[in-house]
Amino acid sequence: MRCRFPAVPPDRSGPFARRLGAALTALALAVAPPAALGQADNLPRLGDAGGEDLSPAAERRLGEEIMLDIRRDASVSDDPEASDYLNRLGAQLTTSVSAGHTFEFFLVRDATMNAFALPGGFIGVHSGLIIAAQTESELASVLAHEIGHVTQRHIARMLSAQRQTSLMTLAAIVLGALAARSNPMAIGGIATMAGGAQQQQMLSFSRDAEREADRLGLDTLRQAGFDPNGMVAFFGRLQQSSRFYEGSAPAYMRSHPMTGERIADMQARVREGRYRQRADSLEFRLLRAKLRAQSAGGVDALRDTRRMFERQISERTSGDELAAWYGLASTALAQRDFAAAERALAQARKRVPDGHPYLERLAADVKLQAGDPAGALAVAQAGAGRFSGARALVYLQADALLALKEYQKALVFLKDQLALYRSDPVLWRLSSRAHNGLGQTAEAHRAVAEEYALGGAWLGALEQLKLAQRAGGLDFYAASQVDARMRELQALHTARQQERAAR
């Protein structure tokens, strides 16, 4: 008997979660008093005014709570290549910032050029921003800017300032921040609800905070070895686009208002430093090409994207033939043109003699989707042997074993992986499929429960454990584990409800 359960945790957040990060950042910059910031060249230390009422540990817990909701949004990507890349890039940038901060970067599948910081060091990056960045230093400059918001505890200051702000005003600010994401003119509605004088104070603080994050970001870029000109180039390009397309300005411009004064300040500070050129990493070039291919939804968009890559190759206009071939292979796979995908991939491989895990992952994926799971398994195993730690190749090995109906082998493989990466929800999801293939209904429900629990869907996890109990087949030891886990999850759910009720 096969068990029946939903493929993903119940989504209680909907599209709101996609806007929550930018709303909180806008709220952070809107509510705290301007006095919380020091002079531009005398940046306040951690724990200065505004940060005293909310400890870093409490701020992190709040960020984790928000992330539990955000991760259930379908637009938040679990692509291991994108996640690993962003966190490696972030690690390069954060080595030079003040101690005591923990950062986590994640990808949001959204075509708009945007990024946002949440309480506790969680930073979301839209796929559209990566695609739009012309160099890795440009992308790094946006991340460095968001890191500046975190290290200066702008959000903590906002939360502390709530004690001086009415609930009506806070609600008005949140609504206005959300509306401004889709219509920059809607920001004027805040003044109507919250009062013109207070609105002027909010906007003034926003400009100060943005300048502060700019300057910290430039220092961070320099210390991490990136080209600080990337920040000037990227923000300057965004400013130019907003002049010509004011009604549809890039999302990052709406939540991070740019001024000529800020651009001039950046340019002056860049001139003060030594010129530094930095080559883009291979990961940046390949990931950007893959995201461009994946962002092409629909038959017509895929066809246009494929033609773009083909034109770049034939006319040699991209300056990066490897990325163009890789993007072409990714687009052909999305079109299910497996022969064309393999031809393009072969061309990409010629340009990387030492190989690369992204190429091996794509090669295995092409074979798996083409109906050759044995070939996919061989490619994924060989690639994982050469590039240890490539999670995408781990997932593909498990997928290939499941496609071959080698459920027991898949289960043994996944148990070994879970011993190393117990907090990986994808591994638990794959394990549930292996148990289900073996007819181990109760164990399949237990695996789904762990996947749900990692996403904070504790009620869903409890329901899965109840289904595991009803399915039968558990020995005394396993049944005791289920009982203990249910008590633990119920306690977590109760504590969360109490904490939310106390706010």
C-alpha positions in Angstrom: 0.0 0.0 0.0 1.3 3.4 -0.9 0.9 6.2 1.5 -0.7 9.5 0.5 0.6 12.8 1.6 1.1 16.3 0.2 4.3 16.9 -1.6 5.2 20.1 0.2 4.3 21.7 3.5 1.0 23.6 3.5 1.5 27.1 2.2 0.0 29.6 4.7 1.9 32.6 3.5 0.9 33.1 -0.1 2.3 36.1 -2.1 2.6 38.1 1.1 5.8 36.3 2.1 7.4 37.4 -1.2 6.8 41.0 -0.1 7.6 40.6 3.6 11.3 41.1 3.4 11.2 44.4 1.6 8.3 45.6 3.8 10.3 44.9 6.9 13.3 46.7 5.5 11.2 49.7 4.5 9.6 49.6 7.9 13.0 49.5 9.6 14.1 52.6 7.8 10.8 54.3 8.4 10.1 54.1 12.1 13.3 54.5 13.9 14.2 58.1 14.9 16.8 59.9 12.9 18.9 60.5 16.0 19.6 56.8 16.1 22.1 57.2 13.4 25.5 58.9 14.0 27.1 61.3 11.5 28.0 59.6 8.2 31.7 59.4 9.0 31.1 58.4 12.7 29.1 55.2 12.3 27.5 54.0 15.6 28.7 50.9 17.3 26.6 47.8 17.9 24.4 48.4 20.9 24.2 52.2 20.3 20.8 54.0 20.6 18.0 52.0 19.2 19.7 48.6 19.5 19.5 48.3 23.3 15.9 47.2 23.6 16.3 44.2 21.2 19.3 42.0 21.8 21.1 40.4 18.8 19.9 37.0 20.0 16.3 38.2 20.1 16.7 39.8 16.7 18.0 36.5 15.3 15.0 34.6 16.7 12.6 37.0 15.1 14.4 36.5 11.8 14.1 32.8 12.1 10.4 33.1 12.9 9.9 35.2 9.7 11.9 32.7 7.6 9.7 29.8 8.7 6.9 31.6 6.9 8.9 32.8 3.9 10.4 29.4 3.1 6.9 28.0 2.5 6.4 30.5 -0.3 6.9 28.7 -3.7 9.1 31.5 -5.0 11.8 30.9 -2.4 14.2 28.6 -4.3 15.8 25.4 -2.9 18.2 25.3 -5.8 21.4 24.1 -4.0 23.7 25.6 -6.6 22.2 29.1 -6.2 22.1 28.8 -2.4 25.7 27.5 -2.1 26.9 30.3 -4.4 25.1 33.1 -2.6 26.4 31.9 0.8 29.9 31.5 -0.5 29.8 35.0 -2.0 28.3 36.3 1.3 31.0 34.6 3.3 33.7 36.5 1.3 32.0 39.8 2.1 31.2 39.2 5.8 34.7 38.1 6.9 35.5 41.7 7.3 32.4 42.9 9.2 32.0 43.1 13.0 31.9 39.9 14.9 28.6 38.7 16.4 26.6 38.5 13.2 25.4 35.4 11.5 24.3 35.7 7.9 22.2 33.5 5.6 21.6 34.3 1.9 18.7 32.8 -0.1 17.4 33.1 -3.6 13.9 34.3 -4.5 12.7 33.4 -8.0 11.4 36.8 -9.1 12.2 38.7 -12.3 12.4 42.1 -10.5 15.8 43.5 -9.5 15.6 43.4 -5.8 17.3 42.3 -2.6 16.2 42.7 1.1 17.5 42.2 4.6 15.5 40.6 7.4 16.1 40.7 11.1 19.0 38.6 12.3 21.0 38.6 9.1 18.8 36.8 6.6 19.2 38.3 3.2 17.1 37.5 0.1 18.3 38.0 -3.4 15.9 38.0 -6.4 17.0 36.0 -9.5 16.3 39.1 -11.5 19.0 41.0 -9.7 21.6 38.3 -10.5 20.6 38.3 -14.2 20.8 42.1 -14.3 24.3 42.3 -12.7 26.9 42.7 -15.4 29.8 41.8 -13.2 30.1 39.8 -9.9 31.3 43.0 -8.2 28.0 44.6 -9.1 26.1 41.7 -7.4 28.5 41.8 -4.5 27.9 45.5 -4.1 24.1 45.0 -3.5 24.8 42.2 -1.0 27.4 44.5 0.8 24.8 47.2 1.0 22.3 44.9 2.6 25.0 43.6 5.0 25.5 47.2 6.0 21.8 47.4 7.0 22.3 44.3 9.2 25.5 45.3 10.9 24.2 48.8 11.7 21.0 47.1 13.2 18.6 49.3 11.3 15.8 46.8 11.7 16.5 46.4 15.5 16.2 50.2 15.8 12.9 50.1 14.1 11.5 47.4 16.4 12.8 49.3 19.4 11.1 52.5 18.2 7.7 50.7 18.0 7.3 51.6 21.6 6.9 55.2 20.6 4.7 54.6 17.6 1.0 53.8 17.6 -0.3 50.6 16.1 -2.3 52.6 13.6 0.8 54.3 12.4 2.7 51.0 12.1 -0.1 49.5 10.1 -0.1 52.5 7.8 3.6 52.2 7.3 3.4 48.5 6.5 0.6 49.0 4.0 2.4 51.9 2.4 5.6 49.9 2.1 3.9 47.0 0.5 2.0 49.2 -1.9 5.2 51.0 -2.9 6.6 47.7 -4.1 4.2 47.7 -7.0 3.4 51.4 -7.3 6.0 54.0 -6.1 3.4 56.7 -6.1 1.5 54.8 -3.4 4.0 55.8 -0.8 2.1 59.1 -0.6 -0.7 57.2 1.1 1.4 56.9 4.2 1.4 60.6 4.8 -2.4 60.6 4.7 -2.7 58.0 7.3 0.4 58.7 9.5 0.7 62.4 9.3 2.8 64.6 7.0 5.4 65.7 9.6 6.1 62.2 10.7 6.3 61.1 7.1 9.0 63.7 6.4 11.0 62.4 9.4 10.7 58.9 8.1 11.9 59.7 4.6 14.8 61.7 6.1 15.9 58.7 8.1 15.7 56.5 5.1 18.1 58.7 3.2 20.6 58.7 6.1 20.3 54.9 6.5 20.9 54.3 2.8 24.0 56.5 2.8 25.3 54.7 5.8 24.7 51.3 4.1 26.4 52.7 0.9 29.6 53.6 2.8 29.8 50.5 4.8 29.1 48.5 1.6 32.0 50.2 -0.2 34.4 49.4 2.6 33.2 45.8 2.7 33.7 45.5 -1.1 37.3 46.8 -0.8 38.2 44.6 2.1 36.8 41.5 0.4 38.8 42.2 -2.8 35.9 43.2 -5.1 35.9 46.2 -7.4 34.1 49.1 -5.6 33.3 50.6 -9.0 30.7 47.8 -9.2 28.5 49.6 -6.7 28.8 52.9 -8.6 28.1 51.3 -11.9 25.1 49.2 -10.7 23.3 51.9 -8.7 24.0 54.5 -11.4 22.4 52.2 -14.0 19.4 51.7 -11.7 19.1 55.5 -11.3 19.2 56.0 -15.0 16.5 53.4 -15.7 14.2 55.0 -13.1 14.5 58.3 -14.9 13.2 56.9 -18.1 10.7 54.4 -16.6 9.5 56.2 -13.5 6.2 54.3 -13.4 7.9 51.0 -13.5 11.2 51.7 -11.7 13.2 48.7 -10.6 11.9 47.2 -7.3 15.3 47.9 -5.7 14.9 51.6 -6.5 11.5 51.7 -4.9 12.6 50.1 -1.6 16.1 51.8 -1.7 15.5 55.3 -3.1 18.5 56.5 -5.0 19.6 60.1 -5.3 22.2 61.9 -7.3 23.9 62.9 -4.0 24.3 59.3 -3.0 25.8 58.4 -6.4 28.2 61.4 -6.2 29.2 60.4 -2.7 30.0 56.8 -3.9 32.0 58.1 -6.8 34.1 60.4 -4.6 34.8 57.5 -2.2 35.8 55.2 -5.0 38.3 57.8 -6.3 39.9 57.9 -2.9 40.8 54.2 -3.1 43.1 52.3 -5.3 41.7 50.9 -8.5 41.1 47.2 -8.4 39.8 44.9 -11.1 38.4 41.5 -10.3 37.5 38.7 -12.7 34.1 37.2 -12.4 34.0 33.7 -10.9 33.0 30.8 -13.1 30.0 30.1 -10.7 28.7 33.6 -11.2 28.8 33.3 -15.0 27.2 29.9 -15.1 24.5 30.6 -12.5 23.5 33.8 -14.2 23.1 32.0 -17.5 21.1 29.2 -15.8 18.8 31.7 -14.1 18.2 33.5 -17.4 17.2 30.3 -19.0 14.9 29.3 -16.1 13.3 32.8 -16.0 11.9 32.2 -19.5 8.5 30.9 -18.8 6.2 29.7 -21.6 6.9 28.4 -25.0 7.5 31.8 -26.7 9.8 33.1 -24.0 11.9 29.9 -24.1 12.2 30.2 -27.9 13.3 33.8 -27.6 15.8 33.0 -24.9 17.2 30.2 -27.0 17.6 32.5 -30.0 19.4 35.0 -27.8 22.0 32.5 -26.7 22.4 31.2 -30.2 22.9 34.7 -31.5 25.5 35.4 -28.8 27.4 32.3 -29.9 27.2 32.9 -33.6 28.0 36.6 -33.4 30.3 36.3 -30.4 28.7 39.2 -28.7 28.5 37.9 -25.2 32.2 37.9 -24.5 31.6 34.6 -22.6 31.1 31.7 -24.9 31.1 29.2 -22.0 28.2 30.8 -20.3 26.3 31.2 -23.6 26.7 27.5 -24.4 25.7 26.5 -20.9 22.7 28.8 -21.0 21.7 27.3 -24.4 22.0 23.8 -22.9 19.8 24.9 -20.0 17.2 26.4 -22.3 17.1 23.4 -24.6 16.5 21.2 -21.6 13.6 23.3 -20.5 12.2 22.9 -24.0 12.8 19.1 -23.7 15.1 19.2 -26.7 17.5 16.7 -25.2 19.7 16.2 -28.3 20.3 20.0 -28.6 21.0 20.2 -24.8 23.7 17.5 -25.0 25.3 19.2 -28.1 25.4 22.5 -26.3 26.7 20.9 -23.1 29.5 19.2 -25.1 30.6 22.6 -26.4 30.5 24.0 -22.8 32.6 21.1 -21.5 35.3 21.8 -24.2 35.8 25.2 -22.6 36.3 23.8 -19.1 39.0 21.1 -19.4 39.0 20.5 -15.6 35.3 20.2 -15.5 32.8 21.8 -13.2 30.0 20.5 -10.9 27.4 22.7 -12.6 28.2 21.0 -16.0 28.0 17.5 -14.4 24.7 18.3 -12.7 23.2 19.5 -16.0 24.6 16.5 -17.9 23.0 14.1 -15.4 19.7 16.1 -15.4 19.5 15.9 -19.2 19.9 12.1 -19.1 17.4 11.7 -16.3 14.7 13.8 -18.0 15.4 12.1 -21.3 14.5 8.8 -19.7 17.9 7.4 -19.1 18.2 7.1 -15.3 21.1 4.6 -15.5 23.1 7.1 -17.5 22.1 9.9 -15.2 23.2 7.9 -12.2 26.6 7.1 -13.8 27.2 10.8 -14.6 26.0 12.0 -11.1 28.2 9.4 -9.3 31.3 10.3 -11.3 30.7 14.0 -10.8 30.1 13.6 -7.1 33.4 11.7 -6.9 35.3 14.5 -8.5 33.4 17.4 -6.8 32.6 16.4 -3.2 30.1 18.6 -1.5 28.0 19.3 -4.6 24.5 18.9 -3.2 22.9 19.0 -6.6 24.8 15.9 -7.7 23.7 14.2 -4.4 20.1 14.9 -5.2 20.4 13.7 -8.7 22.0 10.4 -7.6 18.9 9.8 -5.3 16.5 10.8 -8.1 18.1 8.4 -10.5 18.0 5.5 -8.0 14.3 6.2 -7.4 13.6 6.4 -11.2 15.4 3.0 -11.5 13.1 1.7 -8.6 16.3 0.9 -6.7 14.5 2.0 -3.5 16.6 0.1 -1.0 19.9 1.4 -2.5 18.4 4.9 -2.5 17.4 4.6 1.1 20.9 3.4 2.2 22.5 6.3 0.2 20.1 8.9 1.7 20.7 7.6 5.2 24.4 8.2 4.7 23.7 11.7 3.4 21.3 12.5 6.3 24.0 11.5 8.8 26.0 14.4 7.4 23.2 16.9 6.5 20.3 16.1 8.8 18.8 19.6 8.4 18.4 19.2 4.6 14.6 19.1 3.8 15.2 17.8 0.3 17.0 14.7 1.6 14.0 14.0 3.9 11.6 14.4 0.9 13.6 12.0 -1.2 13.7 9.6 1.7 10.0 9.6 2.0 9.8 8.6 -1.7 12.2 5.7 -1.1 10.2 4.4 1.9 7.0 4.8 -0.1 8.5 2.7 -2.9 9.3 0.0 -0.5 5.8 0.0 0.9 7.1 1.4 4.3 4.1 3.7 4.8 4.8 4.7 8.4 8.5 5.5 7.7 7.5 7.5 4.7 5.2 9.6 6.9 8.0 10.1 9.5 10.3 11.4 6.8 7.7 13.9 5.5 7.2 15.0 9.1 10.9 15.8 9.4 10.7 17.8 6.1 7.7 19.8 7.4 9.4 20.3 10.8 12.4 21.9 9.2 10.1 24.3 7.5 8.4 25.2 10.8 5.1 23.6 9.7 4.8 21.8 13.1 1.1 21.1 12.9 1.6 19.5 9.5 4.5 17.5 10.9 2.3 16.3 13.9 -0.4 15.2 11.4 2.2 13.2 9.5 3.3 11.5 12.7 -0.3 10.6 13.6 -0.6 9.1 10.1 2.6 7.1 10.8 1.0 5.7 14.0 -2.2 4.8 12.3 -0.3 3.1 9.4 1.1 0.5 11.7 4.3 -1.6 11.1 6.4 0.3 13.7 8.3 -1.7 16.2 8.4 -0.7 19.9 11.6 1.4 19.5 10.3 3.3 16.4 6.9 3.8 18.0 8.6 5.3 21.1 10.6 7.6 18.9 7.4 8.8 17.2 5.7 9.5 20.6 8.8 11.5 21.7 9.0 13.5 18.5 5.3 14.4 18.7 5.7 15.7 22.3 8.7 17.8 21.1 6.9 19.2 18.1 3.8 20.0 20.2 5.9 21.9 22.7 7.5 23.9 19.8 4.1 24.7 18.4 2.7 25.8 21.8 5.8 27.9 22.5 5.4 29.7 19.2 1.7 30.4 19.8 2.5 31.8 23.2 5.3 34.0 21.9 3.1 35.4 19.1 0.3 36.0 21.5 2.6 38.0 23.8 3.8 40.4 21.1 
